[in-house]
Amino acid sequence: MGELGEKLKGHGNKHMGDAKQAVGEMTDNERLEAEGKRQELKGRGQNVKGEIEGALGNDV
């Protein structure tokens, strides 16, 4: 997908995960809070993947 695409997906997932966690905390919904944490971590991983792709070029 490329560096920029991975970073964009990563930022989207991270922010959506943060929002789900916040709503889960406010509503005492542990399932939503956990889902948000998973999505945030997925986004962080995508950001790292994008950084690696950027550092190595498109050879990844």
C-alpha distance matrix in Angstrom:
0.0 3.8 7.0 8.0 5.8 6.5 9.9 10.6 10.1 12.1 14.8 15.2 15.8 18.0 20.1 20.5 21.5 23.9 25.4 25.9 27.6 29.9 30.9 31.5 33.7 35.6 36.3 36.9 34.2 33.1 30.7 28.8 28.9 27.5 24.7 23.9 24.0 21.6 19.1 19.6 19.1 15.8 14.7 16.2 14.3 10.9 12.4 13.6 10.4 9.0 12.5 12.5 9.5 11.4 14.6 13.9 11.9 9.3 11.7 10.3
3.8 0.0 3.7 5.7 5.5 6.2 8.6 10.2 10.8 12.1 14.4 15.6 16.6 18.1 20.2 21.3 22.3 24.2 26.0 26.9 28.3 30.3 31.8 32.5 34.4 36.3 37.4 37.9 35.5 34.4 32.3 30.2 30.0 28.7 26.2 24.9 24.7 22.7 20.2 20.1 19.4 16.6 15.0 15.7 14.1 10.8 11.2 12.1 9.2 6.9 9.8 10.1 6.8 7.9 11.3 10.9 8.7 6.9 10.0 9.1
7.0 3.7 0.0 3.8 5.6 5.4 6.2 8.7 10.1 10.5 12.3 14.3 15.4 16.2 18.3 20.0 20.8 22.3 24.4 25.7 26.7 28.5 30.3 31.2 32.7 34.6 36.0 36.6 34.5 33.3 31.5 29.4 28.7 27.6 25.4 23.7 23.2 21.7 19.2 18.4 17.8 15.6 13.4 13.5 12.5 9.4 8.6 9.5 7.6 4.2 6.6 7.9 5.4 5.4 9.0 9.9 8.4 8.2 11.3 10.2
8.0 5.7 3.8 0.0 3.8 5.5 5.1 6.1 8.6 9.7 10.5 12.2 14.2 15.1 16.5 18.2 19.7 20.9 22.6 24.2 25.5 27.0 28.7 29.9 31.5 33.1 34.6 35.4 33.4 32.6 31.0 28.4 27.9 27.3 24.9 22.9 22.9 21.7 18.8 17.9 18.1 16.0 13.2 13.9 13.8 10.4 9.2 11.4 10.2 6.7 8.9 11.2 9.2 8.4 12.1 13.4 11.6 11.3 14.7 13.8
5.8 5.5 5.6 3.8 0.0 3.8 5.4 5.2 6.2 8.4 10.0 10.7 12.3 14.1 15.6 16.5 18.1 19.9 21.3 22.5 24.2 25.9 27.1 28.2 30.2 31.8 32.9 33.8 31.5 30.7 28.7 26.3 26.2 25.4 22.7 21.1 21.5 19.8 16.8 16.7 17.0 14.3 11.9 13.5 13.0 9.3 9.5 12.0 10.2 7.6 10.9 12.7 10.5 10.9 14.6 15.3 13.5 12.3 15.4 13.9
6.5 6.2 5.4 5.5 3.8 0.0 3.8 5.5 5.2 5.9 8.6 9.9 10.4 11.9 14.2 15.2 16.1 18.0 19.9 20.8 22.1 24.1 25.6 26.3 28.1 30.1 31.2 31.8 29.4 28.3 26.4 24.2 23.8 22.7 20.3 18.8 18.7 16.9 14.2 13.9 13.7 11.0 8.9 10.1 9.3 5.5 6.2 8.6 6.8 5.0 8.6 10.2 8.9 10.1 13.2 14.1 13.2 12.3 14.8 12.6
9.9 8.6 6.2 5.1 5.4 3.8 0.0 3.8 5.5 4.9 6.1 8.5 9.8 10.3 12.1 14.0 15.0 16.2 18.2 19.7 20.8 22.4 24.3 25.3 26.7 28.5 30.1 30.7 28.8 27.8 26.4 23.9 23.1 22.4 20.3 18.2 17.9 16.9 14.1 12.9 13.2 11.4 8.3 8.9 9.4 6.2 4.7 7.9 7.9 5.3 7.7 10.5 10.0 10.0 13.0 14.8 14.2 14.2 16.9 14.9
10.6 10.2 8.7 6.1 5.2 5.5 3.8 0.0 3.8 5.3 5.2 6.2 8.6 9.9 10.8 12.2 14.1 15.4 16.7 18.3 19.9 21.3 22.7 24.1 25.8 27.2 28.6 29.7 27.7 27.2 25.6 22.8 22.4 22.2 19.7 17.5 18.1 17.2 13.9 13.1 14.3 12.3 9.1 10.9 11.8 8.6 7.9 11.5 11.3 8.9 11.4 14.2 13.3 13.2 16.5 18.2 17.0 16.6 19.6 17.8
10.1 10.8 10.1 8.6 6.2 5.2 5.5 3.8 0.0 3.8 5.6 5.1 6.1 8.5 10.1 10.5 12.0 14.2 15.4 16.3 18.1 20.0 21.1 22.1 24.1 25.8 26.8 27.6 25.3 24.7 22.7 20.1 20.1 19.5 16.8 15.0 15.7 14.3 11.0 11.1 12.1 9.5 6.9 9.7 10.1 6.9 7.9 11.3 10.7 9.5 12.6 14.7 14.0 14.8 17.9 19.1 18.3 17.3 19.9 17.5
12.1 12.1 10.5 9.7 8.4 5.9 4.9 5.3 3.8 0.0 3.8 5.4 5.2 6.0 8.6 9.9 10.4 12.1 14.2 15.2 16.3 18.3 20.0 20.7 22.3 24.3 25.6 26.1 24.0 23.0 21.5 19.1 18.3 17.6 15.4 13.4 13.3 12.2 9.3 8.4 9.1 7.1 3.8 6.0 7.1 4.6 5.0 8.5 9.0 8.4 10.8 13.1 13.3 14.1 16.7 18.3 18.2 17.8 20.0 17.4
14.8 14.4 12.3 10.5 10.0 8.6 6.1 5.2 5.6 3.8 0.0 3.8 5.5 5.1 6.1 8.4 9.7 10.5 12.3 14.2 15.2 16.6 18.4 19.7 21.1 22.7 24.3 25.2 23.5 22.9 21.8 18.9 18.0 18.1 16.1 13.3 13.7 13.6 10.4 8.7 10.6 9.7 6.0 7.6 10.0 8.2 7.0 10.7 12.0 10.7 12.4 15.4 15.7 15.7 18.3 20.4 20.2 20.2 22.7 20.4
15.2 15.6 14.3 12.2 10.7 9.9 8.5 6.2 5.1 5.4 3.8 0.0 3.8 5.5 5.4 6.0 8.4 9.9 10.7 12.2 14.2 15.5 16.6 18.1 20.0 21.3 22.5 23.7 21.7 21.6 20.1 17.0 16.8 17.1 14.5 12.0 13.3 13.1 9.4 8.9 11.5 10.1 7.0 9.9 12.0 9.9 10.0 13.7 14.3 13.3 15.5 18.3 18.1 18.5 21.4 23.1 22.6 22.1 24.6 22.2
15.8 16.6 15.4 14.2 12.3 10.4 9.8 8.6 6.1 5.2 5.5 3.8 0.0 3.8 5.5 5.1 5.9 8.5 9.8 10.3 12.0 14.1 15.3 16.0 18.0 19.9 20.8 21.5 19.3 18.7 17.0 14.2 14.0 13.8 11.2 9.0 10.0 9.4 5.7 5.8 8.3 6.8 4.6 8.1 9.8 8.7 9.7 12.9 13.5 13.5 15.8 18.1 18.3 19.3 21.8 23.4 23.2 22.6 24.7 21.9
18.0 18.1 16.2 15.1 14.1 11.9 10.3 9.9 8.5 6.0 5.1 5.5 3.8 0.0 3.8 5.6 5.1 6.2 8.7 9.9 10.5 12.4 14.4 15.2 16.5 18.5 20.0 20.5 18.8 18.0 17.1 14.4 13.1 13.2 11.5 8.5 8.7 9.2 6.3 4.0 6.9 7.2 4.5 6.3 9.3 9.2 9.1 12.0 13.7 13.7 15.2 17.7 18.7 19.3 21.4 23.4 23.7 23.7 25.7 22.8
20.1 20.2 18.3 16.5 15.6 14.2 12.1 10.8 10.1 8.6 6.1 5.4 5.5 3.8 0.0 3.8 5.3 5.0 6.2 8.7 9.8 10.6 12.4 14.1 15.3 16.6 18.4 19.6 18.2 18.1 17.4 14.2 13.2 14.3 12.6 9.1 10.4 11.7 8.7 6.9 10.4 10.8 8.1 9.9 13.1 12.5 12.0 15.2 17.0 16.4 17.8 20.7 21.5 21.6 23.9 26.1 26.1 26.2 28.5 25.9
20.5 21.3 20.0 18.2 16.5 15.2 14.0 12.2 10.5 9.9 8.4 6.0 5.1 5.6 3.8 0.0 3.8 5.4 5.1 6.2 8.6 9.9 10.6 12.1 14.2 15.4 16.5 17.8 15.9 16.0 14.8 11.4 11.3 12.5 10.1 7.2 9.6 10.5 7.2 7.2 10.8 10.7 9.0 11.7 14.2 13.6 14.1 17.3 18.4 18.2 20.2 22.7 23.2 23.8 26.3 28.1 28.0 27.5 29.7 27.0
21.5 22.3 20.8 19.7 18.1 16.1 15.0 14.1 12.0 10.4 9.7 8.4 5.9 5.1 5.3 3.8 0.0 3.8 5.4 5.1 6.1 8.6 9.9 10.3 12.2 14.2 15.3 15.8 13.9 13.3 12.3 9.3 8.4 9.1 7.3 3.9 5.8 7.2 4.8 4.4 8.1 8.8 8.1 10.3 12.7 13.1 13.9 16.4 17.9 18.4 20.1 22.3 23.2 24.2 26.2 28.0 28.3 28.0 29.9 26.8
23.9 24.2 22.3 20.9 19.9 18.0 16.2 15.4 14.2 12.1 10.5 9.9 8.5 6.2 5.0 5.4 3.8 0.0 3.8 5.5 5.2 6.3 8.8 9.8 10.6 12.4 14.3 15.0 14.0 13.7 13.7 10.7 8.8 10.5 9.9 6.1 7.1 9.8 8.2 6.2 9.7 11.5 10.2 11.3 14.5 15.1 15.0 17.4 19.5 19.8 20.9 23.4 24.7 25.2 27.0 29.2 29.7 29.8 31.8 28.8
25.4 26.0 24.4 22.6 21.3 19.9 18.2 16.7 15.4 14.2 12.3 10.7 9.8 8.7 6.2 5.1 5.4 3.8 0.0 3.8 5.4 5.1 6.2 8.5 9.9 10.6 12.3 13.9 12.8 13.5 13.5 9.9 9.0 11.6 10.5 7.1 9.6 12.0 10.1 9.3 13.0 14.1 12.8 14.6 17.6 17.7 17.8 20.6 22.4 22.3 23.7 26.4 27.3 27.7 29.9 32.0 32.2 32.0 34.2 31.4
25.9 26.9 25.7 24.2 22.5 20.8 19.7 18.3 16.3 15.2 14.2 12.2 10.3 9.9 8.7 6.2 5.1 5.5 3.8 0.0 3.8 5.4 5.2 5.9 8.5 9.9 10.5 11.6 9.7 10.3 9.8 6.1 6.0 8.5 7.2 4.6 7.9 10.0 8.7 9.1 12.5 13.5 13.2 15.2 17.7 18.1 18.9 21.4 22.9 23.4 25.1 27.3 28.3 29.1 31.3 33.1 33.3 32.9 34.8 31.7
27.6 28.3 26.7 25.5 24.2 22.1 20.8 19.9 18.1 16.3 15.2 14.2 12.0 10.5 9.8 8.6 6.1 5.2 5.4 3.8 0.0 3.8 5.5 5.0 6.1 8.6 9.9 10.1 9.0 8.7 9.3 6.5 4.1 7.0 7.5 4.7 6.3 9.5 9.4 8.9 11.7 13.7 13.7 14.9 17.5 18.6 19.1 21.2 23.1 23.9 25.1 27.3 28.7 29.6 31.3 33.3 33.9 33.8 35.5 32.3
29.9 30.3 28.5 27.0 25.9 24.1 22.4 21.3 20.0 18.3 16.6 15.5 14.1 12.4 10.6 9.9 8.6 6.3 5.1 5.4 3.8 0.0 3.8 5.4 5.1 6.2 8.6 9.7 9.8 10.7 12.0 9.0 7.1 10.5 11.1 8.3 9.9 13.2 12.7 11.7 14.8 16.8 16.2 17.3 20.3 21.2 21.2 23.5 25.7 26.0 27.0 29.6 31.0 31.4 33.2 35.4 36.0 36.0 38.0 34.9
30.9 31.8 30.3 28.7 27.1 25.6 24.3 22.7 21.1 20.0 18.4 16.6 15.3 14.4 12.4 10.6 9.9 8.8 6.2 5.2 5.5 3.8 0.0 3.8 5.4 5.1 6.1 8.2 7.8 9.9 10.8 7.6 7.3 11.0 11.0 9.1 11.6 14.4 13.7 13.7 16.9 18.4 18.0 19.7 22.4 23.0 23.4 25.9 27.7 28.1 29.5 31.9 33.0 33.7 35.7 37.7 38.0 37.8 39.7 36.7
31.5 32.5 31.2 29.9 28.2 26.3 25.3 24.1 22.1 20.7 19.7 18.1 16.0 15.2 14.1 12.1 10.3 9.8 8.5 5.9 5.0 5.4 3.8 0.0 3.8 5.5 5.3 5.6 4.5 6.1 7.4 5.0 4.4 8.1 9.0 8.1 10.1 12.8 13.1 13.5 16.1 17.8 18.2 19.6 22.0 23.1 23.9 26.0 27.7 28.6 30.0 32.1 33.3 34.3 36.1 38.0 38.6 38.2 39.9 36.6
33.7 34.4 32.7 31.5 30.2 28.1 26.7 25.8 24.1 22.3 21.1 20.0 18.0 16.5 15.3 14.2 12.2 10.6 9.9 8.5 6.1 5.1 5.4 3.8 0.0 3.8 5.5 5.1 6.4 7.3 9.9 8.4 6.3 9.8 11.7 10.3 11.3 14.6 15.2 14.8 17.2 19.5 19.7 20.5 23.2 24.6 25.0 26.8 29.0 29.9 30.8 33.0 34.6 35.4 36.9 39.0 39.8 39.8 41.4 38.2
35.6 36.3 34.6 33.1 31.8 30.1 28.5 27.2 25.8 24.3 22.7 21.3 19.9 18.5 16.6 15.4 14.2 12.4 10.6 9.9 8.6 6.2 5.1 5.5 3.8 0.0 3.8 5.7 7.8 10.0 12.4 10.5 9.4 13.2 14.4 12.9 14.5 17.7 17.8 17.4 20.2 22.3 22.1 23.2 26.0 27.1 27.3 29.5 31.6 32.2 33.2 35.6 37.0 37.6 39.3 41.5 42.1 42.1 43.9 40.8
36.3 37.4 36.0 34.6 32.9 31.2 30.1 28.6 26.8 25.6 24.3 22.5 20.8 20.0 18.4 16.5 15.3 14.3 12.3 10.5 9.9 8.6 6.1 5.3 5.5 3.8 0.0 3.8 5.3 8.6 10.6 9.2 9.4 12.9 13.9 13.3 15.4 18.0 18.3 18.6 21.3 23.0 23.3 24.8 27.2 28.2 28.9 31.1 32.9 33.6 35.0 37.2 38.4 39.3 41.2 43.1 43.6 43.3 45.0 41.8
36.9 37.9 36.6 35.4 33.8 31.8 30.7 29.7 27.6 26.1 25.2 23.7 21.5 20.5 19.6 17.8 15.8 15.0 13.9 11.6 10.1 9.7 8.2 5.6 5.1 5.7 3.8 0.0 3.8 6.0 9.0 8.8 8.3 11.2 13.1 13.1 14.4 17.1 18.1 18.5 20.6 22.6 23.4 24.5 26.7 28.2 29.0 30.8 32.7 33.8 35.0 36.9 38.5 39.5 41.1 42.9 43.7 43.5 44.9 41.6
34.2 35.5 34.5 33.4 31.5 29.4 28.8 27.7 25.3 24.0 23.5 21.7 19.3 18.8 18.2 15.9 13.9 14.0 12.8 9.7 9.0 9.8 7.8 4.5 6.4 7.8 5.3 3.8 0.0 3.8 5.5 5.5 6.3 8.8 10.1 10.8 12.6 14.6 15.6 16.6 18.7 20.2 21.3 22.8 24.7 26.0 27.2 29.0 30.5 31.8 33.3 35.1 36.4 37.7 39.4 41.0 41.7 41.1 42.5 39.1
33.1 34.4 33.3 32.6 30.7 28.3 27.8 27.2 24.7 23.0 22.9 21.6 18.7 18.0 18.1 16.0 13.3 13.7 13.5 10.3 8.7 10.7 9.9 6.1 7.3 10.0 8.6 6.0 3.8 0.0 3.8 5.5 5.0 6.1 8.5 9.7 10.5 12.3 14.2 15.1 16.5 18.3 19.9 21.0 22.6 24.4 25.7 27.1 28.6 30.3 31.6 33.1 34.6 36.1 37.6 39.1 40.0 39.6 40.7 37.1
30.7 32.3 31.5 31.0 28.7 26.4 26.4 25.6 22.7 21.5 21.8 20.1 17.0 17.1 17.4 14.8 12.3 13.7 13.5 9.8 9.3 12.0 10.8 7.4 9.9 12.4 10.6 9.0 5.5 3.8 0.0 3.8 5.4 5.2 6.1 8.6 9.9 10.7 12.3 14.2 15.5 16.6 18.4 20.1 21.2 22.7 24.5 26.0 27.1 28.7 30.5 31.8 33.0 34.7 36.4 37.6 38.3 37.6 38.6 35.1
28.8 30.2 29.4 28.4 26.3 24.2 23.9 22.8 20.1 19.1 18.9 17.0 14.2 14.4 14.2 11.4 9.3 10.7 9.9 6.1 6.5 9.0 7.6 5.0 8.4 10.5 9.2 8.8 5.5 5.5 3.8 0.0 3.8 5.4 5.0 6.1 8.6 9.9 10.4 12.1 14.2 15.2 16.3 18.3 19.9 20.9 22.5 24.4 25.6 26.8 28.6 30.3 31.3 32.8 34.7 36.1 36.6 35.9 37.3 33.9
28.9 30.0 28.7 27.9 26.2 23.8 23.1 22.4 20.1 18.3 18.0 16.8 14.0 13.1 13.2 11.3 8.4 8.8 9.0 6.0 4.1 7.1 7.3 4.4 6.3 9.4 9.4 8.3 6.3 5.0 5.4 3.8 0.0 3.8 5.5 5.1 6.3 8.8 9.9 10.5 12.5 14.3 15.3 16.6 18.5 20.0 21.1 22.8 24.5 25.8 27.2 28.9 30.3 31.6 33.2 34.8 35.7 35.3 36.7 33.3
27.5 28.7 27.6 27.3 25.4 22.7 22.4 22.2 19.5 17.6 18.1 17.1 13.8 13.2 14.3 12.5 9.1 10.5 11.6 8.5 7.0 10.5 11.0 8.1 9.8 13.2 12.9 11.2 8.8 6.1 5.2 5.4 3.8 0.0 3.8 5.3 5.0 6.3 8.6 9.8 10.7 12.4 14.3 15.4 16.6 18.5 20.0 21.3 22.7 24.5 25.9 27.2 28.7 30.4 31.8 33.1 34.1 33.6 34.7 31.1
24.7 26.2 25.4 24.9 22.7 20.3 20.3 19.7 16.8 15.4 16.1 14.5 11.2 11.5 12.6 10.1 7.3 9.9 10.5 7.2 7.5 11.1 11.0 9.0 11.7 14.4 13.9 13.1 10.1 8.5 6.1 5.0 5.5 3.8 0.0 3.8 5.5 5.2 6.2 8.6 10.0 10.6 12.4 14.3 15.4 16.6 18.5 20.2 21.1 22.6 24.6 25.9 26.9 28.7 30.5 31.6 32.3 31.5 32.7 29.2
23.9 24.9 23.7 22.9 21.1 18.8 18.2 17.5 15.0 13.4 13.3 12.0 9.0 8.5 9.1 7.2 3.9 6.1 7.1 4.6 4.7 8.3 9.1 8.1 10.3 12.9 13.3 13.1 10.8 9.7 8.6 6.1 5.1 5.3 3.8 0.0 3.8 5.4 5.1 6.0 8.6 9.7 10.5 12.3 14.2 15.2 16.5 18.5 19.9 21.0 22.6 24.4 25.6 26.9 28.7 30.3 30.9 30.4 31.9 28.6
24.0 24.7 23.2 22.9 21.5 18.7 17.9 18.1 15.7 13.3 13.7 13.3 10.0 8.7 10.4 9.6 5.8 7.1 9.6 7.9 6.3 9.9 11.6 10.1 11.3 14.5 15.4 14.4 12.6 10.5 9.9 8.6 6.3 5.0 5.5 3.8 0.0 3.8 5.4 5.0 6.2 8.6 9.8 10.6 12.4 14.3 15.3 16.7 18.4 20.0 21.2 22.7 24.4 25.8 27.1 28.7 29.8 29.6 30.8 27.4
21.6 22.7 21.7 21.7 19.8 16.9 16.9 17.2 14.3 12.2 13.6 13.1 9.4 9.2 11.7 10.5 7.2 9.8 12.0 10.0 9.5 13.2 14.4 12.8 14.6 17.7 18.0 17.1 14.6 12.3 10.7 9.9 8.8 6.3 5.2 5.4 3.8 0.0 3.8 5.5 5.2 6.2 8.7 9.9 10.6 12.4 14.3 15.4 16.5 18.5 20.1 21.2 22.5 24.4 25.8 27.0 27.9 27.4 28.4 24.8
19.1 20.2 19.2 18.8 16.8 14.2 14.1 13.9 11.0 9.3 10.4 9.4 5.7 6.3 8.7 7.2 4.8 8.2 10.1 8.7 9.4 12.7 13.7 13.1 15.2 17.8 18.3 18.1 15.6 14.2 12.3 10.4 9.9 8.6 6.2 5.1 5.4 3.8 0.0 3.8 5.4 5.0 6.2 8.7 9.8 10.5 12.4 14.3 15.2 16.5 18.5 20.0 20.9 22.5 24.4 25.7 26.2 25.6 27.0 23.6
19.6 20.1 18.4 17.9 16.7 13.9 12.9 13.1 11.1 8.4 8.7 8.9 5.8 4.0 6.9 7.2 4.4 6.2 9.3 9.1 8.9 11.7 13.7 13.5 14.8 17.4 18.6 18.5 16.6 15.1 14.2 12.1 10.5 9.8 8.6 6.0 5.0 5.5 3.8 0.0 3.8 5.4 5.1 6.3 8.7 9.9 10.6 12.6 14.3 15.4 16.7 18.6 20.0 21.1 22.8 24.5 25.3 25.2 26.7 23.5
19.1 19.4 17.8 18.1 17.0 13.7 13.2 14.3 12.1 9.1 10.6 11.5 8.3 6.9 10.4 10.8 8.1 9.7 13.0 12.5 11.7 14.8 16.9 16.1 17.2 20.2 21.3 20.6 18.7 16.5 15.5 14.2 12.5 10.7 10.0 8.6 6.2 5.2 5.4 3.8 0.0 3.8 5.3 5.0 6.2 8.6 9.8 10.6 12.3 14.2 15.3 16.6 18.4 19.9 21.1 22.6 23.8 23.7 24.8 21.4
15.8 16.6 15.6 16.0 14.3 11.0 11.4 12.3 9.5 7.1 9.7 10.1 6.8 7.2 10.8 10.7 8.8 11.5 14.1 13.5 13.7 16.8 18.4 17.8 19.5 22.3 23.0 22.6 20.2 18.3 16.6 15.2 14.3 12.4 10.6 9.7 8.6 6.2 5.0 5.4 3.8 0.0 3.8 5.5 5.1 6.3 8.7 9.9 10.5 12.4 14.3 15.4 16.4 18.4 20.0 21.0 21.8 21.3 22.4 19.0
14.7 15.0 13.4 13.2 11.9 8.9 8.3 9.1 6.9 3.8 6.0 7.0 4.6 4.5 8.1 9.0 8.1 10.2 12.8 13.2 13.7 16.2 18.0 18.2 19.7 22.1 23.3 23.4 21.3 19.9 18.4 16.3 15.3 14.3 12.4 10.5 9.8 8.7 6.2 5.1 5.3 3.8 0.0 3.8 5.3 5.0 6.2 8.7 9.7 10.5 12.4 14.3 15.2 16.5 18.4 20.0 20.4 20.2 21.8 18.8
16.2 15.7 13.5 13.9 13.5 10.1 8.9 10.9 9.7 6.0 7.6 9.9 8.1 6.3 9.9 11.7 10.3 11.3 14.6 15.2 14.9 17.3 19.7 19.6 20.5 23.2 24.8 24.5 22.8 21.0 20.1 18.3 16.6 15.4 14.3 12.3 10.6 9.9 8.7 6.3 5.0 5.5 3.8 0.0 3.8 5.4 5.1 6.3 8.7 9.9 10.6 12.5 14.3 15.3 16.6 18.5 19.6 19.9 21.3 18.3
14.3 14.1 12.5 13.8 13.0 9.3 9.4 11.8 10.1 7.1 10.0 12.0 9.8 9.3 13.1 14.2 12.7 14.5 17.6 17.7 17.5 20.3 22.4 22.0 23.2 26.0 27.2 26.7 24.7 22.6 21.2 19.9 18.5 16.6 15.4 14.2 12.4 10.6 9.8 8.7 6.2 5.1 5.3 3.8 0.0 3.8 5.4 5.1 6.2 8.6 9.8 10.6 12.3 14.2 15.3 16.5 17.7 17.7 18.6 15.3
10.9 10.8 9.4 10.4 9.3 5.5 6.2 8.6 6.9 4.6 8.2 9.9 8.7 9.2 12.5 13.6 13.1 15.1 17.7 18.1 18.6 21.2 23.0 23.1 24.6 27.1 28.2 28.2 26.0 24.4 22.7 20.9 20.0 18.5 16.6 15.2 14.3 12.4 10.5 9.9 8.6 6.3 5.0 5.4 3.8 0.0 3.8 5.4 5.0 6.2 8.6 9.8 10.4 12.2 14.2 15.2 15.7 15.3 16.8 13.8
12.4 11.2 8.6 9.2 9.5 6.2 4.7 7.9 7.9 5.0 7.0 10.0 9.7 9.1 12.0 14.1 13.9 15.0 17.8 18.9 19.1 21.2 23.4 23.9 25.0 27.3 28.9 29.0 27.2 25.7 24.5 22.5 21.1 20.0 18.5 16.5 15.3 14.3 12.4 10.6 9.8 8.7 6.2 5.1 5.4 3.8 0.0 3.8 5.4 5.1 6.2 8.7 9.8 10.5 12.4 14.3 14.9 15.4 17.2 14.6
13.6 12.1 9.5 11.4 12.0 8.6 7.9 11.5 11.3 8.5 10.7 13.7 12.9 12.0 15.2 17.3 16.4 17.4 20.6 21.4 21.2 23.5 25.9 26.0 26.8 29.5 31.1 30.8 29.0 27.1 26.0 24.4 22.8 21.3 20.2 18.5 16.7 15.4 14.3 12.6 10.6 9.9 8.7 6.3 5.1 5.4 3.8 0.0 3.8 5.4 5.0 6.2 8.6 9.7 10.5 12.3 13.7 14.6 15.7 12.9
10.4 9.2 7.6 10.2 10.2 6.8 7.9 11.3 10.7 9.0 12.0 14.3 13.5 13.7 17.0 18.4 17.9 19.5 22.4 22.9 23.1 25.7 27.7 27.7 29.0 31.6 32.9 32.7 30.5 28.6 27.1 25.6 24.5 22.7 21.1 19.9 18.4 16.5 15.2 14.3 12.3 10.5 9.7 8.7 6.2 5.0 5.4 3.8 0.0 3.8 5.4 5.1 6.1 8.5 9.9 10.5 11.6 11.7 12.7 9.6
9.0 6.9 4.2 6.7 7.6 5.0 5.3 8.9 9.5 8.4 10.7 13.3 13.5 13.7 16.4 18.2 18.4 19.8 22.3 23.4 23.9 26.0 28.1 28.6 29.9 32.2 33.6 33.8 31.8 30.3 28.7 26.8 25.8 24.5 22.6 21.0 20.0 18.5 16.5 15.4 14.2 12.4 10.5 9.9 8.6 6.2 5.1 5.4 3.8 0.0 3.8 5.4 5.0 6.1 8.6 9.9 10.0 10.3 12.4 10.2
12.5 9.8 6.6 8.9 10.9 8.6 7.7 11.4 12.6 10.8 12.4 15.5 15.8 15.2 17.8 20.2 20.1 20.9 23.7 25.1 25.1 27.0 29.5 30.0 30.8 33.2 35.0 35.0 33.3 31.6 30.5 28.6 27.2 25.9 24.6 22.6 21.2 20.1 18.5 16.7 15.3 14.3 12.4 10.6 9.8 8.6 6.2 5.0 5.4 3.8 0.0 3.8 5.5 5.0 6.2 8.7 9.7 11.4 13.0 11.3
12.5 10.1 7.9 11.2 12.7 10.2 10.5 14.2 14.7 13.1 15.4 18.3 18.1 17.7 20.7 22.7 22.3 23.4 26.4 27.3 27.3 29.6 31.9 32.1 33.0 35.6 37.2 36.9 35.1 33.1 31.8 30.3 28.9 27.2 25.9 24.4 22.7 21.2 20.0 18.6 16.6 15.4 14.3 12.5 10.6 9.8 8.7 6.2 5.1 5.4 3.8 0.0 3.8 5.3 5.0 6.1 8.1 9.7 10.3 8.3
9.5 6.8 5.4 9.2 10.5 8.9 10.0 13.3 14.0 13.3 15.7 18.1 18.3 18.7 21.5 23.2 23.2 24.7 27.3 28.3 28.7 31.0 33.0 33.3 34.6 37.0 38.4 38.5 36.4 34.6 33.0 31.3 30.3 28.7 26.9 25.6 24.4 22.5 20.9 20.0 18.4 16.4 15.2 14.3 12.3 10.4 9.8 8.6 6.1 5.0 5.5 3.8 0.0 3.8 5.5 5.2 5.4 6.2 7.7 6.1
11.4 7.9 5.4 8.4 10.9 10.1 10.0 13.2 14.8 14.1 15.7 18.5 19.3 19.3 21.6 23.8 24.2 25.2 27.7 29.1 29.6 31.4 33.7 34.3 35.4 37.6 39.3 39.5 37.7 36.1 34.7 32.8 31.6 30.4 28.7 26.9 25.8 24.4 22.5 21.1 19.9 18.4 16.5 15.3 14.2 12.2 10.5 9.7 8.5 6.1 5.0 5.3 3.8 0.0 3.8 5.6 5.2 7.4 9.7 9.4
14.6 11.3 9.0 12.1 14.6 13.2 13.0 16.5 17.9 16.7 18.3 21.4 21.8 21.4 23.9 26.3 26.2 27.0 29.9 31.3 31.3 33.2 35.7 36.1 36.9 39.3 41.2 41.1 39.4 37.6 36.4 34.7 33.2 31.8 30.5 28.7 27.1 25.8 24.4 22.8 21.1 20.0 18.4 16.6 15.3 14.2 12.4 10.5 9.9 8.6 6.2 5.0 5.5 3.8 0.0 3.8 5.7 9.0 9.9 9.8
13.9 10.9 9.9 13.4 15.3 14.1 14.8 18.2 19.1 18.3 20.4 23.1 23.4 23.4 26.1 28.1 28.0 29.2 32.0 33.1 33.3 35.4 37.7 38.0 39.0 41.5 43.1 42.9 41.0 39.1 37.6 36.1 34.8 33.1 31.6 30.3 28.7 27.0 25.7 24.5 22.6 21.0 20.0 18.5 16.5 15.2 14.3 12.3 10.5 9.9 8.7 6.1 5.2 5.6 3.8 0.0 3.8 6.6 6.4 6.9
11.9 8.7 8.4 11.6 13.5 13.2 14.2 17.0 18.3 18.2 20.2 22.6 23.2 23.7 26.1 28.0 28.3 29.7 32.2 33.3 33.9 36.0 38.0 38.6 39.8 42.1 43.6 43.7 41.7 40.0 38.3 36.6 35.7 34.1 32.3 30.9 29.8 27.9 26.2 25.3 23.8 21.8 20.4 19.6 17.7 15.7 14.9 13.7 11.6 10.0 9.7 8.1 5.4 5.2 5.7 3.8 0.0 3.8 5.5 7.1
9.3 6.9 8.2 11.3 12.3 12.3 14.2 16.6 17.3 17.8 20.2 22.1 22.6 23.7 26.2 27.5 28.0 29.8 32.0 32.9 33.8 36.0 37.8 38.2 39.8 42.1 43.3 43.5 41.1 39.6 37.6 35.9 35.3 33.6 31.5 30.4 29.6 27.4 25.6 25.2 23.7 21.3 20.2 19.9 17.7 15.3 15.4 14.6 11.7 10.3 11.4 9.7 6.2 7.4 9.0 6.6 3.8 0.0 3.8 5.5
11.7 10.0 11.3 14.7 15.4 14.8 16.9 19.6 19.9 20.0 22.7 24.6 24.7 25.7 28.5 29.7 29.9 31.8 34.2 34.8 35.5 38.0 39.7 39.9 41.4 43.9 45.0 44.9 42.5 40.7 38.6 37.3 36.7 34.7 32.7 31.9 30.8 28.4 27.0 26.7 24.8 22.4 21.8 21.3 18.6 16.8 17.2 15.7 12.7 12.4 13.0 10.3 7.7 9.7 9.9 6.4 5.5 3.8 0.0 3.8
10.3 9.1 10.2 13.8 13.9 12.6 14.9 17.8 17.5 17.4 20.4 22.2 21.9 22.8 25.9 27.0 26.8 28.8 31.4 31.7 32.3 34.9 36.7 36.6 38.2 40.8 41.8 41.6 39.1 37.1 35.1 33.9 33.3 31.1 29.2 28.6 27.4 24.8 23.6 23.5 21.4 19.0 18.8 18.3 15.3 13.8 14.6 12.9 9.6 10.2 11.3 8.3 6.1 9.4 9.8 6.9 7.1 5.5 3.8 0.0
